[in-house]
Amino acid sequence: MPIYAYRCEECGFAKDVLQKISDAPLTDCPSCGKASFKKQVTAAGFQLKGSGWYVTDFRGGSGGSAGTSAPAVPTDGGSAAGSAPTARETPATPAAPAAASDKTST
């Protein structure tokens, strides 16, 4: 529940009151009894400093930034115009693994 500051305009009596947001504002001064008890505008009790943080900063727990990701790979199986083929697009050469398996089997 928030704490509201009140001050009487007649006698100058000031008091901080713990109230629900839905409660009606107080009007009668507890000191003099007149209906001049007004809610004051006050500053917040805390300050936010720095650049802040975002909800995605700590998601995943990998320790790195969640906003970084690998570049997108084309889904059509071909490379983009003017770019070098990636490892996924390079055809595998079956001669190299077969030669290695022949040496290990003897």
C-alpha positions in Angstrom: 0.0 0.0 0.0 1.3 3.5 -0.8 2.0 6.2 1.8 0.4 9.5 1.1 1.5 12.8 2.6 -1.3 15.1 3.9 -1.2 18.7 5.1 -3.8 20.9 6.6 -4.2 24.2 4.9 -5.6 25.9 8.0 -3.3 24.9 10.9 -0.3 23.4 8.9 -0.5 20.0 10.5 1.3 17.4 8.3 1.0 13.6 8.4 1.9 10.6 6.3 -0.9 8.1 6.0 -0.8 4.5 4.7 -3.8 4.0 2.5 -5.1 1.7 -0.3 -5.2 3.3 -3.7 -9.0 2.7 -3.7 -9.5 4.5 -0.4 -11.1 7.9 -0.5 -8.8 10.8 0.3 -8.9 12.2 3.9 -10.5 15.6 4.3 -10.8 16.3 8.0 -7.7 17.4 9.8 -6.9 15.3 12.9 -5.4 18.3 14.7 -7.9 21.1 14.2 -10.9 19.1 12.8 -11.5 21.4 9.8 -12.2 20.0 6.3 -8.9 21.4 4.9 -6.7 18.3 5.0 -5.3 17.9 1.5 -3.2 15.3 -0.2 0.3 16.6 -1.1 2.2 15.8 -4.3 5.5 14.1 -3.4 8.5 12.6 -5.2 9.0 8.9 -5.4 11.0 7.2 -2.7 13.4 5.6 -5.2 15.3 6.5 -8.4 16.2 4.4 -11.4 19.7 5.0 -12.6 21.7 3.6 -15.5 20.6 2.2 -18.8 18.3 -0.3 -17.3 17.7 -3.9 -18.3 15.4 -5.8 -20.5 13.3 -9.0 -19.9 15.4 -10.8 -22.5 18.8 -10.0 -20.9 18.9 -13.0 -18.6 16.8 -15.5 -20.6 18.5 -18.8 -21.5 21.2 -18.6 -18.8 24.1 -18.9 -21.3 25.8 -15.9 -19.9 25.8 -14.2 -23.3 23.4 -11.6 -24.7 20.1 -13.1 -25.7 19.8 -10.6 -28.6 22.7 -12.1 -30.6 22.0 -15.0 -32.9 23.6 -16.7 -35.9 23.0 -15.3 -39.3 20.1 -16.7 -41.2 20.7 -19.6 -43.7 18.7 -19.5 -46.9 15.9 -22.1 -46.8 15.8 -22.8 -50.6 19.1 -24.9 -50.4 21.0 -22.5 -52.6 23.3 -19.7 -51.6 22.5 -16.1 -51.8 23.6 -14.3 -55.0 27.3 -13.2 -54.8 28.0 -15.1 -51.5 30.4 -18.0 -50.9 28.8 -21.4 -50.2 28.5 -22.4 -46.5 29.6 -25.7 -45.0 26.0 -26.9 -45.3 25.9 -26.1 -49.0 29.3 -27.7 -49.9 28.9 -31.2 -51.2 30.6 -33.9 -49.1 33.4 -35.9 -50.8 32.8 -39.6 -50.1 36.4 -40.5 -51.1 38.0 -39.1 -48.0 35.9 -41.1 -45.4 36.2 -44.3 -47.5 40.0 -44.1 -47.6 40.1 -43.6 -43.8 37.8 -46.6 -43.2 39.9 -48.8 -45.4 43.1 -48.1 -43.4 41.4 -48.8 -40.0 39.8 -52.1 -41.1 43.1 -53.9 -42.0 
